[in-house]
Structures are given as C-alpha cells and as structure tokens.
Amino acid sequence: MAPRPGRDLVPPLLWSLSVFLSLPGPVWLQPSPPPQASPPTEPHPCHTCRGLVDSFNKGLERTIRDNFGGGNTAWEEEKLSKYKDSETRLVEVLESVCSKSDFECHRLLELSEELVESWWFHKQQEAPDLFQWLCSDSLKLCCPSGTFGPSCVPCPGGAERPCGGYGKCEGEGTRGGSGHCDCQAGYGGEACGQCGLGYFEAERNASHLVCSACFGPCARCSGPEESNCLQCKKGWALHHLKCVDIDECGTERASCGADQFCVNTEGSYECRDCAKACLGCMGAGPGRCKKCSPGYQQVGSKCLDVDECETEVCPGENEQCENIEGSYRCVCTQGYKQIEGVCVKEQIPESAGFFSEMTEDELVVLQQMFFGVIICALATLAAKGDLVFTAIFIGAVAAMTGYWLSERSDRVLEGFIKGR
C-alpha cells in the first residue's frame, strides 16, 4: 500500500497522469477504433474506469458492517481511526476490486491507486461521487451522459435527449466517438428527428415522434394504404399514387448471360440457366431454345438428344457405342477391357493348387516329412507283432526308397502336392 498522499501531491499527480494519457501509449488509453468484425475491439478506458468504480462501491457495501477484527475493537477505533474510513478497509476493498482475468482493470488500478487513496482520505466529503471525480475530472476518460469527445460536447439532439431518444449517440459518455446517431428502425436524420425510408409520421408533438411503416413497395408515403405512396422503392414505378412492379425482363434493365433467361420477380428479376439442349433460350426447358446445342437436333419445337449410336461411330474391334445426353461414348464389349485405347480380352487366372505358392526347398522338406509320417505309422503297427502289418511295412519301405531315388517319383509327388 502506498503512503497517503497529502493535498500538495494531488496537482502534480494529476499533471503527470494527464501527460501520460496524452502520450501514444497503450491501446486501452486511446480512443477506441471503429468496430470491426474481427478481431474484437478492446473496451474504451471509460468503460473500464466505470467498471472499476462500480466494483469499488460494491466492496464498500460488502464491508460496511465489518470492523478491525482484533480483540479490542473499541481501543483500535479510539487509538487508530474508525474502521469505516480506515486504511485497512480501503486495502480490503482494493484487493478484490478487479477480477484476476481483467487485465485492463488491473492496469488502470495500478495507474490510479494513489488517486483513489487521495479521494479516500481527503476528497470524499467534497466529491462523494467517485466516478465523477476519478473517471471524468481527474483521469478525463469519461464525459457526462449525453456528451462525447475530448471536450464532452453534447450529442445531436442535446445532452438531455441525445438523438431525440430514438437512437444511440456513438461515443456517448466517453472522450472518444464521433457523436453520430445510430437511429432505431423507422427513424432517420442527423438527430433521429425524422421518419426513415419506408415510414411516415403517424404522430408528432413537441417532444415525441411516432413513425409507422408505409405499404410494402412505398419508399415515401402519406399513410399506410397502398394508394398513399409518394415515392417507390427500386424496382417499382409510381402510377396514380400506387407502386407498380416494373417488369425488367420486358425492358433493357435486365442483364443476363448468353445462356440464361430472365424471370421477373416483385421489385426485381432473376437470371436462370437455359436447358443443356439450348444455345441461348427465351425460357425454361428444351422447347424455349433459340438454337440447339451440339449433340441435339430440333424436333418440332424442341431440341432433343441425337442418338449417335444409330450410326457406326465406334470402329474399334470389340467396341460398342453407348449413348449419353448430348453425346456418346465407346466402351468395350463384355469380357474385354480397354488398355491403352485398345479393347483386349480379359484373362481369367487359372485356379492354383493348394501348395502352388511354395518354393522348391519347401516342397522337398514337405516330401520328406510326408514319407517319414507314413513309415512311422507302419513301424508302429509292425511293432505290435502283426505279421501282416510287418510285411506291409517292409514292402512300403522298399517301394518308397525306390521311388524316392527315381526321377519319376519326384514328378509324381510334385504333381500330387501341387494338385496337378
């Protein structure tokens, strides 16, 4: 907490702050730029100052019934000061005046903390309104209601009823802004004292103006009826105090492309694309063509697709014609596919054996395993003493050994394993 400034320190402090505010410093101390869609503009420093004062006043209300919180409040108030106007209470309020995320509030509080202390200890009696004393008179960030700009000049329509009460004065209450009136719907003029386009004066007296809507296409009118029009909106023509739609398609006002046609609408017109069969058209569909597109021919009053496949247009071998809208294409007949512009017969892959993808070494190993399993099975049966199985075992060993050593056995086994 900074020491309490005496009365003689306030003028130099105000002078130094005014010099600081006049320098091209942080954005928050300069007039806010015109509103933009992106990025969002920062709040005007006047709004930041108002928020700070509002939070400060809430802090005063929150601590109005508090005391020093010690063991002997009566002694502390007698020897030190009343809690109501104490430095202890001021510190408690200032500690919570800005939220943690409000960077602009913290910046402003850092610059104006000594001013706030000066007001707390010396100015409360003569200037009870902290907002007026701090934000308007001392920091010169704000203006009185109904005024705007560096000199706090009145808004259009006067400070008491800015913009006549029917609009918002841009920059009102701040040292920035243009003072331009953003009028409510139906009102216009510099101070929103007139009825806007499409509205008429339903009622007016010294202090109030009521504007009501004209009949649809009327830009200016004397009443709400269709026959009260004085001026028409674009796309309409005034005829005997009524607004009549202009058919732009029947005049030279319409501007459509070469392959488009015009459709009249109330107060305007539309350009729509011609049908694919048309080269230029006067309306929708193939019956409104000025000329037929390539691939189409005129049959009666319509442009219809030409079937090119009725003539020989696909001379390639194994090709056939396929008609499409406005053209044709050559495709291969069934069982053929196109490779480099030529239709060739599709090759159906032969069905492979179960072991067709095995290598030669893998086949040799598999053959040896096959023979081994058979011999082991016969040897097991022969070991039981059965003479029949013993004879079969001996004969099988001899036969397999012979076939194993012969070239013919290799071919037979290989063909068997590969499924040939």
FENNORLIN-V761211 format. One record per residue. N is the residue number from 1. RES is the residue in one letter. NEAR is the number of other ideal C-beta (glycine too) atoms within 12 Angstrom. Layout:
n:N res:RES near:NEAR
n:N res:RES near:NEAR
//
This chain:
n:1 res:M near:20
n:2 res:A near:20
n:3 res:P near:12
n:4 res:R near:22
n:5 res:P near:24
n:6 res:G near:15
n:7 res:R near:15
n:8 res:D near:10
n:9 res:L near:20
n:10 res:V near:26
n:11 res:P near:16
n:12 res:P near:17
n:13 res:L near:27
n:14 res:L near:26
n:15 res:W near:15
n:16 res:S near:20
n:17 res:L near:29
n:18 res:S near:20
n:19 res:V near:14
n:20 res:F near:21
n:21 res:L near:28
n:22 res:S near:16
n:23 res:L near:12
n:24 res:P near:10
n:25 res:G near:15
n:26 res:P near:18
n:27 res:V near:19
n:28 res:W near:30
n:29 res:L near:32
n:30 res:Q near:22
n:31 res:P near:25
n:32 res:S near:28
n:33 res:P near:17
n:34 res:P near:13
n:35 res:P near:17
n:36 res:Q near:10
n:37 res:A near:7
n:38 res:S near:6
n:39 res:P near:9
n:40 res:P near:10
n:41 res:T near:18
n:42 res:E near:22
n:43 res:P near:26
n:44 res:H near:33
n:45 res:P near:35
n:46 res:C near:40
n:47 res:H near:30
n:48 res:T near:36
n:49 res:C near:44
n:50 res:R near:31
n:51 res:G near:28
n:52 res:L near:41
n:53 res:V near:36
n:54 res:D near:21
n:55 res:S near:29
n:56 res:F near:38
n:57 res:N near:22
n:58 res:K near:16
n:59 res:G near:26
n:60 res:L near:28
n:61 res:E near:14
n:62 res:R near:17
n:63 res:T near:27
n:64 res:I near:16
n:65 res:R near:11
n:66 res:D near:20
n:67 res:N near:23
n:68 res:F near:24
n:69 res:G near:15
n:70 res:G near:15
n:71 res:G near:9
n:72 res:N near:13
n:73 res:T near:18
n:74 res:A near:14
n:75 res:W near:12
n:76 res:E near:18
n:77 res:E near:19
n:78 res:E near:12
n:79 res:K near:13
n:80 res:L near:19
n:81 res:S near:19
n:82 res:K near:18
n:83 res:Y near:27
n:84 res:K near:20
n:85 res:D near:22
n:86 res:S near:26
n:87 res:E near:23
n:88 res:T near:26
n:89 res:R near:31
n:90 res:L near:31
n:91 res:V near:20
n:92 res:E near:23
n:93 res:V near:35
n:94 res:L near:29
n:95 res:E near:21
n:96 res:S near:21
n:97 res:V near:34
n:98 res:C near:28
n:99 res:S near:15
n:100 res:K near:10
n:101 res:S near:8
n:102 res:D near:21
n:103 res:F near:18
n:104 res:E near:29
n:105 res:C near:31
n:106 res:H near:23
n:107 res:R near:24
n:108 res:L near:38
n:109 res:L near:31
n:110 res:E near:22
n:111 res:L near:31
n:112 res:S near:40
n:113 res:E near:32
n:114 res:E near:31
n:115 res:L near:40
n:116 res:V near:43
n:117 res:E near:30
n:118 res:S near:33
n:119 res:W near:36
n:120 res:W near:36
n:121 res:F near:26
n:122 res:H near:22
n:123 res:K near:24
n:124 res:Q near:20
n:125 res:Q near:12
n:126 res:E near:13
n:127 res:A near:21
n:128 res:P near:14
n:129 res:D near:21
n:130 res:L near:34
n:131 res:F near:31
n:132 res:Q near:25
n:133 res:W near:30
n:134 res:L near:40
n:135 res:C near:36
n:136 res:S near:26
n:137 res:D near:26
n:138 res:S near:33
n:139 res:L near:40
n:140 res:K near:32
n:141 res:L near:41
n:142 res:C near:38
n:143 res:C near:36
n:144 res:P near:26
n:145 res:S near:23
n:146 res:G near:27
n:147 res:T near:30
n:148 res:F near:35
n:149 res:G near:27
n:150 res:P near:20
n:151 res:S near:13
n:152 res:C near:27
n:153 res:V near:22
n:154 res:P near:24
n:155 res:C near:37
n:156 res:P near:33
n:157 res:G near:31
n:158 res:G near:23
n:159 res:A near:21
n:160 res:E near:15
n:161 res:R near:25
n:162 res:P near:36
n:163 res:C near:35
n:164 res:G near:32
n:165 res:G near:25
n:166 res:Y near:31
n:167 res:G near:31
n:168 res:K near:27
n:169 res:C near:37
n:170 res:E near:26
n:171 res:G near:35
n:172 res:E near:37
n:173 res:G near:34
n:174 res:T near:37
n:175 res:R near:33
n:176 res:G near:33
n:177 res:G near:33
n:178 res:S near:22
n:179 res:G near:34
n:180 res:H near:24
n:181 res:C near:33
n:182 res:D near:26
n:183 res:C near:31
n:184 res:Q near:21
n:185 res:A near:17
n:186 res:G near:24
n:187 res:Y near:33
n:188 res:G near:26
n:189 res:G near:25
n:190 res:E near:20
n:191 res:A near:27
n:192 res:C near:32
n:193 res:G near:28
n:194 res:Q near:25
n:195 res:C near:31
n:196 res:G near:27
n:197 res:L near:25
n:198 res:G near:29
n:199 res:Y near:31
n:200 res:F near:31
n:201 res:E near:25
n:202 res:A near:20
n:203 res:E near:12
n:204 res:R near:17
n:205 res:N near:9
n:206 res:A near:8
n:207 res:S near:15
n:208 res:H near:16
n:209 res:L near:32
n:210 res:V near:19
n:211 res:C near:31
n:212 res:S near:25
n:213 res:A near:24
n:214 res:C near:35
n:215 res:F near:28
n:216 res:G near:22
n:217 res:P near:30
n:218 res:C near:32
n:219 res:A near:26
n:220 res:R near:28
n:221 res:C near:33
n:222 res:S near:21
n:223 res:G near:20
n:224 res:P near:20
n:225 res:E near:19
n:226 res:E near:22
n:227 res:S near:19
n:228 res:N near:26
n:229 res:C near:30
n:230 res:L near:22
n:231 res:Q near:23
n:232 res:C near:29
n:233 res:K near:26
n:234 res:K near:19
n:235 res:G near:23
n:236 res:W near:28
n:237 res:A near:23
n:238 res:L near:23
n:239 res:H near:15
n:240 res:H near:11
n:241 res:L near:22
n:242 res:K near:23
n:243 res:C near:32
n:244 res:V near:21
n:245 res:D near:25
n:246 res:I near:26
n:247 res:D near:21
n:248 res:E near:25
n:249 res:C near:24
n:250 res:G near:13
n:251 res:T near:15
n:252 res:E near:11
n:253 res:R near:18
n:254 res:A near:23
n:255 res:S near:14
n:256 res:C near:24
n:257 res:G near:14
n:258 res:A near:15
n:259 res:D near:20
n:260 res:Q near:25
n:261 res:F near:27
n:262 res:C near:28
n:263 res:V near:22
n:264 res:N near:23
n:265 res:T near:18
n:266 res:E near:19
n:267 res:G near:23
n:268 res:S near:21
n:269 res:Y near:25
n:270 res:E near:19
n:271 res:C near:21
n:272 res:R near:24
n:273 res:D near:21
n:274 res:C near:31
n:275 res:A near:31
n:276 res:K near:23
n:277 res:A near:34
n:278 res:C near:33
n:279 res:L near:21
n:280 res:G near:22
n:281 res:C near:32
n:282 res:M near:22
n:283 res:G near:23
n:284 res:A near:19
n:285 res:G near:20
n:286 res:P near:30
n:287 res:G near:21
n:288 res:R near:23
n:289 res:C near:30
n:290 res:K near:22
n:291 res:K near:21
n:292 res:C near:28
n:293 res:S near:26
n:294 res:P near:17
n:295 res:G near:22
n:296 res:Y near:26
n:297 res:Q near:20
n:298 res:Q near:20
n:299 res:V near:16
n:300 res:G near:10
n:301 res:S near:15
n:302 res:K near:19
n:303 res:C near:31
n:304 res:L near:24
n:305 res:D near:26
n:306 res:V near:24
n:307 res:D near:20
n:308 res:E near:23
n:309 res:C near:20
n:310 res:E near:11
n:311 res:T near:12
n:312 res:E near:13
n:313 res:V near:19
n:314 res:C near:22
n:315 res:P near:12
n:316 res:G near:19
n:317 res:E near:16
n:318 res:N near:21
n:319 res:E near:25
n:320 res:Q near:23
n:321 res:C near:22
n:322 res:E near:18
n:323 res:N near:21
n:324 res:I near:17
n:325 res:E near:20
n:326 res:G near:24
n:327 res:S near:21
n:328 res:Y near:24
n:329 res:R near:19
n:330 res:C near:26
n:331 res:V near:20
n:332 res:C near:24
n:333 res:T near:20
n:334 res:Q near:12
n:335 res:G near:13
n:336 res:Y near:20
n:337 res:K near:18
n:338 res:Q near:21
n:339 res:I near:13
n:340 res:E near:7
n:341 res:G near:12
n:342 res:V near:15
n:343 res:C near:23
n:344 res:V near:18
n:345 res:K near:16
n:346 res:E near:15
n:347 res:Q near:10
n:348 res:I near:7
n:349 res:P near:7
n:350 res:E near:10
n:351 res:S near:10
n:352 res:A near:12
n:353 res:G near:16
n:354 res:F near:14
n:355 res:F near:22
n:356 res:S near:18
n:357 res:E near:12
n:358 res:M near:19
n:359 res:T near:11
n:360 res:E near:14
n:361 res:D near:10
n:362 res:E near:17
n:363 res:L near:25
n:364 res:V near:18
n:365 res:V near:16
n:366 res:L near:22
n:367 res:Q near:28
n:368 res:Q near:17
n:369 res:M near:16
n:370 res:F near:22
n:371 res:F near:24
n:372 res:G near:17
n:373 res:V near:15
n:374 res:I near:22
n:375 res:I near:25
n:376 res:C near:17
n:377 res:A near:18
n:378 res:L near:27
n:379 res:A near:20
n:380 res:T near:16
n:381 res:L near:21
n:382 res:A near:22
n:383 res:A near:13
n:384 res:K near:13
n:385 res:G near:10
n:386 res:D near:15
n:387 res:L near:12
n:388 res:V near:14
n:389 res:F near:19
n:390 res:T near:19
n:391 res:A near:15
n:392 res:I near:21
n:393 res:F near:25
n:394 res:I near:19
n:395 res:G near:17
n:396 res:A near:24
n:397 res:V near:23
n:398 res:A near:16
n:399 res:A near:19
n:400 res:M near:26
n:401 res:T near:15
n:402 res:G near:14
n:403 res:Y near:21
n:404 res:W near:24
n:405 res:L near:13
n:406 res:S near:14
n:407 res:E near:12
n:408 res:R near:13
n:409 res:S near:20
n:410 res:D near:18
n:411 res:R near:16
n:412 res:V near:17
n:413 res:L near:25
n:414 res:E near:24
n:415 res:G near:16
n:416 res:F near:19
n:417 res:I near:25
n:418 res:K near:23
n:419 res:G near:15
n:420 res:R near:16
//
